[in-house]
Amino acid sequence: MQTNTIQTAKLVDANGLLEALFDETSRPSLRWLRQMQAQRKIPYVKIGHLVRFNVEEVQNALNETCTVRTRKH
């Protein structure tokens, strides 16, 4: 018997996302988050007029787009 597992992720609002990803002393502004959203550098879900974020997906996207990797000589 095969069972289908549905992976559910908790969606959070913009403030919840910033709280989940950054500590208070290094937290960027809400404006920065909205710019990242507008540039499509982070994934988001729109439900009507509400915008929500999956914390894990955003973390992965930030690791890909915002991490500076050094060149190997």
C-alpha positions as CSV (number, residue, x, y, z in Angstrom):
1,M,0.0,0.0,0.0
2,Q,1.4,3.4,-1.0
3,T,0.7,6.4,1.1
4,N,0.9,9.9,-0.1
5,T,2.5,12.3,2.3
6,I,1.8,15.9,1.9
7,Q,4.5,18.1,3.3
8,T,2.9,21.2,4.9
9,A,4.9,24.3,5.5
10,K,3.9,27.1,7.7
11,L,3.5,30.4,5.9
12,V,4.3,33.6,7.7
13,D,3.9,37.3,7.0
14,A,6.8,39.7,6.3
15,N,7.4,40.5,9.9
16,G,7.3,36.9,10.9
17,L,9.8,36.0,8.1
18,L,12.3,38.6,9.3
19,E,11.9,37.4,12.9
20,A,12.4,33.8,11.8
21,L,15.5,34.5,9.7
22,F,17.4,37.2,11.6
23,D,18.2,38.0,15.1
24,E,17.2,41.4,16.4
25,T,20.5,43.1,16.0
26,S,21.1,42.0,12.4
27,R,17.5,42.2,11.0
28,P,17.1,44.1,7.8
29,S,14.2,46.4,7.2
30,L,10.8,45.5,5.9
31,R,11.6,47.8,2.9
32,W,14.6,45.5,2.1
33,L,12.3,42.5,2.2
34,R,9.8,44.1,-0.1
35,Q,12.6,45.0,-2.6
36,M,13.8,41.4,-2.6
37,Q,10.2,40.3,-3.2
38,A,9.7,42.8,-6.1
39,Q,13.0,41.7,-7.7
40,R,11.8,38.1,-7.4
41,K,14.9,37.1,-5.4
42,I,12.8,35.4,-2.8
43,P,9.7,33.2,-3.3
44,Y,6.3,34.2,-1.9
45,V,2.7,33.1,-2.0
46,K,-0.2,35.5,-2.7
47,I,-3.5,34.6,-1.2
48,G,-5.9,37.3,-2.4
49,H,-4.2,40.5,-1.3
50,L,-2.2,38.8,1.4
51,V,1.5,38.0,0.8
52,R,3.0,35.1,2.8
53,F,6.4,33.4,2.8
54,N,7.7,29.9,3.4
55,V,10.7,30.4,5.8
56,E,12.6,27.4,4.5
57,E,12.2,28.3,0.8
58,V,13.2,31.9,1.4
59,Q,16.3,30.7,3.4
60,N,17.3,28.5,0.4
61,A,16.8,31.4,-2.0
62,L,18.8,33.8,0.0
63,N,21.6,31.2,0.3
64,E,21.6,31.0,-3.5
65,T,21.3,34.7,-4.4
66,C,23.0,36.5,-1.5
67,T,25.9,34.3,-0.6
68,V,29.3,35.5,-1.8
69,R,31.5,32.6,-2.7
70,T,35.3,33.0,-3.0
71,R,37.1,32.1,-6.1
72,K,39.5,29.2,-5.9
73,H,43.0,29.9,-7.3
